[in-house]
Structures are given as C-alpha cells and as structure tokens.
C-alpha cells in the first residue's frame, strides 16, 4: 500500500506531501455549508485540520478544513490541505477538485503543485507526478528547505519511472540540511522527515507556464449578476484575452463548458488549465469566436470567492485613504 507522510510544512501557505503515513482512516465524506461554518466552534479550523493531519486523522481533518474553506473559499492553504486530506482517504476525485481551485487562485504556489504531483504519484500516474513536481521545484527555487523536500518526492517518482523502464537508479540523496533527513522504514518504504514548524513559501511565477489560449468569449449560463465579468477579470490576470461578455440562451446550465473551433483545441486545453473545475470541451465548427467559455452552476462557489476577494481589496483601498 502506498502511504503518505505525517509531516506538514505550513504557515503562509501549506503542506508538502512526501512519502509515507498511516493507513487511511475510514470515514464518510461530509459537506459543510457556509451557515454551518459560521456556527462552528473552532476559531482557526485550518490549524485544527493541520493538527488532525499530523496525528493521522484525515477524516477529522476533512471536516475542520471544510469549515475553513466554507468561511473563505479563496484560502489557498485550506484548499490544498483539504486536497491532502482527501488523498489520504483515497478520494482522489475530491482531492483533484480542491487542488484545481487552489491552483486557479495561485498558479505558482510551490506547495499546491507539490501536493498535486504527489497525488498523481499515489495513483501511479508517474508522468503527471513528475510534471507537477518539476514545476513545484522550479517555483520553490529560492527556498532551500522546500526545494529539498520537493526534490526528495521527485526522486521517488523518477525511481519508479526508471524501474518501469527496467533501469537501475541511484537512490542516494544530495546532502540535505540538518533538519531534513530520509528515514528508512522498511525495505520498500522511506519517509522524508521534515520539521513541523510553520514556514512561509514564496509565490514566484512558475518556470513552466501553460501557453496562453486564444481570444475567449465568456458567457453567463447561471444568471448571477456580474459572474461573467468576474471570471473575465480572473482570466485576464492569467494572460487570457477575453474579447466579450455575453449571456447564454438560458440560465439553467449546471456544468460549465468550453466550446471551441476545431483549429483551437490546444488553446481550449490551455484555457481549461486555468479553471478551478473539470470543464467539458466540445468542438463547435459553426461558432464565430475561437473559444467560448459557458459558465455553469459548478463555478458558482468559485465565483463567490472571486467576489469576496474583490470586496476585501476594495475595503483595503478605502482603509488606506
């Protein structure tokens, strides 16, 4: 059985997942509403969630971190930690959802990139794991401890990829800092032991960026006022050219959709990388614009986080006047 580590590098950002941990805790997956979060007892549910993860209680960690996300849907730390907790429960579908939301808010976050890469490793997707871990290592280039941890995870991935090719690999690590060490648990299991004290990670622009998609039309398919404009602003901040905003023929779209002309399939995939949810892509030869993003109800929660972030920015501006 593949295992996850018990360490956390937390602080201004989040958790770096490494090689081993305790067996998954069997608990039902519960959802926490915003009303429940407002009435919940923990003053800092994110810190409580981290404590449960350290103690090997991912089920309880999920509940605490759901409260943190319900209180602030734009909290990258809590979103990524929730992904780690779901990984430990084997709910990779839910882990993917929260990693996507975190990366949509902070695409250069080394911790989230690392956690997403390790999540793919747990599922045997070594090529994808290597891709995200390489991006994480580049994003954490200025942080020695984080870069060392990510490099250790990448070595696990590369060793298994080499083994699949029938190659012999050298598993010795570079000399790490004194408080970072590789612990041998058994013939097959190792754990990268890291300090548990809080530590902030930088947010540089990732070295490997997704190529910018073509011109996009954003269409509101939910009827919520201003949703298309907020999504357009979010995409423009990520080097996406939004040509115009429109309303869909009706406002009962439950799932978001990327409609693209056949010649722009690559651009459609690049656009999908910038969205916080799994979005279906459909070739539509008859449409006039290269890409059309139809917003559905699955992006309502993300839109709420964009609205809250905008309100906070406006209040901060007012406070400085």
C-alpha positions as CSV (number, residue, x, y, z in Angstrom):
1,X,0.0,0.0,0.0
2,X,1.3,3.5,-0.8
3,X,1.4,5.8,2.1
4,X,1.6,9.4,2.8
5,X,3.9,11.3,5.2
6,X,2.9,12.8,8.5
7,X,4.8,16.0,8.2
8,X,3.5,19.4,7.4
9,X,5.3,22.5,6.1
10,X,2.6,25.1,6.8
11,X,2.5,28.8,7.5
12,X,1.6,31.4,5.0
13,X,0.8,28.6,2.6
14,X,0.5,24.9,3.0
15,X,1.5,21.3,3.3
16,X,4.3,19.5,1.4
17,X,3.3,15.9,1.0
18,X,6.0,13.3,0.9
19,X,6.4,9.6,1.1
20,X,4.6,7.7,3.9
21,X,1.9,7.9,6.6
22,X,-0.6,5.8,8.5
23,X,-3.3,3.7,6.9
24,X,-6.3,5.7,5.6
25,X,-9.0,6.5,8.1
26,X,-12.4,5.2,7.0
27,X,-14.9,8.0,7.4
28,X,-17.9,9.2,5.4
29,X,-17.3,12.3,3.3
30,X,-19.4,15.1,4.8
31,X,-20.0,18.6,3.3
32,X,-20.1,21.7,5.4
33,X,-22.3,24.6,4.4
34,X,-21.5,28.3,4.9
35,X,-24.2,28.5,7.6
36,X,-22.7,25.5,9.5
37,X,-19.2,27.1,9.2
38,X,-20.4,30.3,10.8
39,X,-21.7,28.4,13.8
40,X,-18.8,26.0,14.1
41,X,-16.7,26.2,17.3
42,X,-13.0,26.3,16.1
43,X,-11.5,29.7,15.9
44,X,-8.9,28.5,13.4
45,X,-10.2,25.4,11.6
46,X,-7.2,25.4,9.3
47,X,-4.8,24.9,12.2
48,X,-7.1,22.3,13.6
49,X,-7.1,20.5,10.3
50,X,-3.3,20.5,10.2
51,X,-3.2,19.0,13.7
52,X,-5.5,16.2,12.6
53,X,-3.3,15.5,9.5
54,X,-0.2,15.4,11.7
55,X,-2.0,12.9,14.0
56,X,-3.1,10.7,11.1
57,X,-6.8,11.6,11.3
58,X,-7.7,12.6,7.8
59,X,-11.4,12.2,8.3
60,X,-11.5,14.8,11.1
61,X,-9.1,16.9,9.1
62,X,-11.6,17.0,6.2
63,X,-14.3,18.3,8.5
64,X,-12.2,21.0,10.0
65,X,-10.7,22.1,6.6
66,X,-14.2,22.2,5.0
67,X,-15.1,24.7,7.7
68,X,-12.1,26.8,6.8
69,X,-13.0,26.7,3.1
70,X,-16.6,27.5,3.8
71,X,-15.5,30.6,5.7
72,X,-13.1,31.7,2.9
73,X,-13.4,29.9,-0.4
74,X,-10.2,31.7,-1.6
75,X,-8.0,30.3,1.2
76,X,-5.3,28.6,-0.9
77,X,-3.8,26.9,2.2
78,X,-7.0,25.3,3.3
79,X,-7.9,24.2,-0.2
80,X,-4.6,22.5,-0.7
81,X,-4.7,20.9,2.8
82,X,-8.2,19.6,2.0
83,X,-6.7,18.0,-1.1
84,X,-4.1,16.3,1.0
85,X,-6.7,15.0,3.4
86,X,-8.8,13.6,0.6
87,X,-5.7,11.9,-0.8
88,X,-5.2,10.1,2.5
89,X,-8.8,9.0,2.4
90,X,-8.4,7.7,-1.2
91,X,-10.9,10.2,-2.5
92,X,-8.7,11.4,-5.4
93,X,-11.7,12.9,-7.2
94,X,-12.3,15.3,-4.4
95,X,-8.6,16.0,-3.9
96,X,-8.4,17.0,-7.6
97,X,-11.3,19.4,-7.2
98,X,-9.6,21.3,-4.4
99,X,-6.1,21.3,-6.0
100,X,-7.7,22.8,-9.1
101,X,-9.4,25.6,-7.1
102,X,-6.1,26.3,-5.3
103,X,-4.1,26.5,-8.5
104,X,-6.7,28.7,-10.1
105,X,-6.2,31.2,-7.3
106,X,-2.4,30.8,-7.1
107,X,-0.9,29.0,-10.1
108,X,2.7,29.5,-8.9
109,X,2.2,28.0,-5.4
110,X,5.0,25.5,-5.0
111,X,3.2,23.7,-2.2
112,X,0.0,23.1,-4.1
113,X,2.0,22.0,-7.2
114,X,3.9,19.6,-5.0
115,X,0.8,18.2,-3.4
116,X,-0.9,17.7,-6.7
117,X,2.2,15.9,-8.1
118,X,2.3,13.6,-5.1
119,X,-1.4,12.9,-5.5
120,X,-0.7,11.7,-9.1
121,X,2.2,9.5,-7.7
122,X,-0.2,7.8,-5.3
123,X,-2.4,6.9,-8.2
124,X,0.5,5.5,-10.3
125,X,0.5,8.4,-12.7
126,X,4.2,8.9,-12.7
127,X,4.5,11.1,-15.8
128,X,1.9,13.6,-14.4
129,X,3.5,13.4,-11.0
130,X,6.9,14.3,-12.5
131,X,5.4,17.2,-14.4
132,X,3.9,18.9,-11.4
133,X,6.8,18.2,-9.1
134,X,9.2,19.7,-11.6
135,X,7.1,22.8,-11.7
136,X,6.9,22.8,-7.9
137,X,10.7,22.6,-7.7
138,X,11.2,25.5,-10.1
139,X,8.6,27.6,-8.1
140,X,10.4,26.9,-4.8
141,X,13.9,27.5,-6.2
142,X,14.6,30.3,-3.6
143,X,13.5,28.2,-0.6
144,X,16.2,25.6,0.2
145,X,14.1,23.5,2.6
146,X,11.0,23.4,0.4
147,X,13.1,22.7,-2.7
148,X,14.9,19.8,-0.9
149,X,11.6,18.3,0.1
150,X,10.2,18.5,-3.4
151,X,13.4,17.1,-4.8
152,X,13.0,14.1,-2.5
153,X,9.5,13.5,-3.7
154,X,10.7,13.8,-7.3
155,X,13.3,11.2,-6.7
156,X,10.7,8.7,-5.6
157,X,8.8,9.4,-8.9
158,X,11.9,9.1,-11.1
159,X,13.0,5.9,-9.4
160,X,9.7,4.3,-10.1
161,X,9.7,5.5,-13.7
162,X,13.2,4.1,-14.1
163,X,12.1,0.8,-12.6
164,X,9.3,0.6,-15.0
165,X,11.8,1.0,-17.8
166,X,14.0,-1.7,-16.3
167,X,16.8,0.8,-15.5
168,X,19.0,0.8,-12.4
169,X,18.8,4.1,-10.4
170,X,20.9,5.7,-7.8
171,X,18.8,6.5,-4.8
172,X,21.3,8.4,-2.7
173,X,20.1,11.9,-1.9
174,X,22.2,15.1,-2.0
175,X,23.3,16.3,1.4
176,X,20.2,17.9,2.9
177,X,20.1,20.5,5.7
178,X,20.5,19.1,9.2
179,X,16.7,19.1,10.0
180,X,15.8,17.3,6.8
181,X,16.6,13.6,6.6
182,X,15.5,10.4,4.8
183,X,14.2,7.7,7.2
184,X,14.2,4.1,6.2
185,X,11.0,2.4,7.4
186,X,11.4,-1.0,5.6
187,X,13.0,-2.4,2.5
188,X,10.4,-0.7,0.4
189,X,9.3,2.3,2.4
190,X,11.1,5.5,3.1
191,X,10.0,8.8,4.6
192,X,11.4,12.3,4.2
193,X,11.3,13.7,7.7
194,X,10.9,17.5,7.8
195,X,10.5,20.0,10.7
196,X,6.9,20.7,11.6
197,X,7.3,24.4,12.5
198,X,5.4,26.8,10.4
199,X,7.1,28.3,7.4
200,X,6.1,30.5,4.6
201,X,6.8,29.6,1.0
202,X,7.3,32.1,-1.8
203,X,4.9,32.6,-4.8
204,X,7.2,33.2,-7.8
205,X,5.9,32.8,-11.3
206,X,6.2,29.1,-12.3
207,X,9.0,28.4,-14.7
208,X,6.8,26.1,-16.8
209,X,3.7,28.1,-17.8
210,X,0.8,27.0,-19.9
211,X,0.7,28.7,-23.2
212,X,-1.9,31.5,-23.4
213,X,-5.2,30.5,-25.0
214,X,-6.7,32.3,-27.9
215,X,-9.4,35.0,-27.7
216,X,-12.3,33.9,-25.4
217,X,-15.9,34.8,-25.1
218,X,-17.2,34.4,-21.6
219,X,-20.9,33.6,-21.4
220,X,-23.0,33.7,-18.2
221,X,-25.1,30.5,-18.0
222,X,-26.3,30.9,-14.4
223,X,-27.9,34.3,-14.3
224,X,-25.9,35.5,-11.4
225,X,-25.2,39.2,-11.9
226,X,-21.6,40.1,-12.7
227,X,-20.4,36.5,-12.9
228,X,-19.0,36.7,-16.4
229,X,-17.2,39.9,-15.6
230,X,-15.6,38.5,-12.5
231,X,-14.4,35.4,-14.4
232,X,-13.2,37.6,-17.3
233,X,-11.1,39.6,-14.8
234,X,-9.7,36.3,-13.3
235,X,-8.7,35.0,-16.7
236,X,-7.2,38.3,-17.9
237,X,-4.9,38.2,-14.8
238,X,-3.7,34.9,-16.2
239,X,-2.8,36.2,-19.7
240,X,-6.1,35.2,-21.3
241,X,-7.6,37.6,-23.8
242,X,-11.3,37.9,-23.2
243,X,-13.0,39.5,-26.2
244,X,-16.5,39.9,-25.0
245,X,-19.1,39.0,-22.3
246,X,-22.5,37.6,-23.2
247,X,-25.5,35.8,-21.6
248,X,-26.4,32.3,-22.6
249,X,-29.7,31.5,-24.2
250,X,-30.9,30.3,-20.7
251,X,-29.6,30.4,-17.2
252,X,-30.1,26.7,-16.1
253,X,-26.7,25.4,-17.1
254,X,-25.4,23.1,-14.4
255,X,-22.0,22.3,-15.8
256,X,-19.5,24.7,-17.4
257,X,-18.4,24.1,-21.0
258,X,-15.6,25.2,-23.3
259,X,-16.8,25.4,-26.9
260,X,-14.1,25.8,-29.5
261,X,-13.4,25.8,-33.2
262,X,-11.6,22.6,-34.2
263,X,-8.4,24.5,-35.0
264,X,-8.2,25.8,-31.4
265,X,-8.2,22.5,-29.5
266,X,-4.8,23.2,-27.9
267,X,-6.0,26.7,-26.8
268,X,-9.1,25.1,-25.3
269,X,-6.9,22.8,-23.2
270,X,-4.8,25.8,-22.1
271,X,-8.0,27.6,-21.0
272,X,-9.2,24.5,-19.1
273,X,-5.9,24.6,-17.1
274,X,-6.9,28.0,-15.8
275,X,-10.3,26.9,-14.5
276,X,-10.9,25.5,-11.0
277,X,-13.2,22.7,-12.1
278,X,-13.4,19.9,-14.6
279,X,-14.9,21.5,-17.7
280,X,-16.1,19.6,-20.7
281,X,-14.6,20.7,-24.0
282,X,-16.6,20.4,-27.2
283,X,-15.6,21.1,-30.8
284,X,-18.2,23.5,-32.4
285,X,-17.2,24.3,-36.0
286,X,-20.1,26.7,-36.5
287,X,-19.3,29.3,-33.8
288,X,-17.6,32.5,-34.8
289,X,-15.2,33.1,-31.9
290,X,-12.2,30.7,-31.4
291,X,-13.3,29.9,-27.8
292,X,-16.4,30.3,-25.8
293,X,-16.5,29.6,-22.0
294,X,-20.0,28.9,-20.9
295,X,-20.3,29.3,-17.1
296,X,-22.4,26.8,-15.2
297,X,-23.6,26.3,-11.7
298,X,-20.4,24.2,-10.9
299,X,-18.5,27.5,-10.8
300,X,-20.8,29.4,-8.5
301,X,-18.8,28.7,-5.4
302,X,-15.6,29.8,-7.1
303,X,-17.3,33.0,-8.3
304,X,-18.3,33.7,-4.7
305,X,-14.7,33.5,-3.7
306,X,-13.8,36.0,-6.5
307,X,-16.5,38.4,-5.3
308,X,-15.2,38.1,-1.7
309,X,-11.7,38.8,-2.8
310,X,-12.8,41.9,-4.7
311,X,-14.7,43.2,-1.7
312,X,-11.7,42.7,0.6
313,X,-9.5,44.6,-1.9
314,X,-11.9,47.5,-2.1
315,X,-12.1,47.7,1.7
316,X,-8.3,47.7,1.9
317,X,-8.2,50.5,-0.5
318,X,-10.7,52.5,1.4
319,X,-8.8,51.9,4.7
320,X,-5.7,53.4,3.1
321,X,-7.5,56.6,2.0
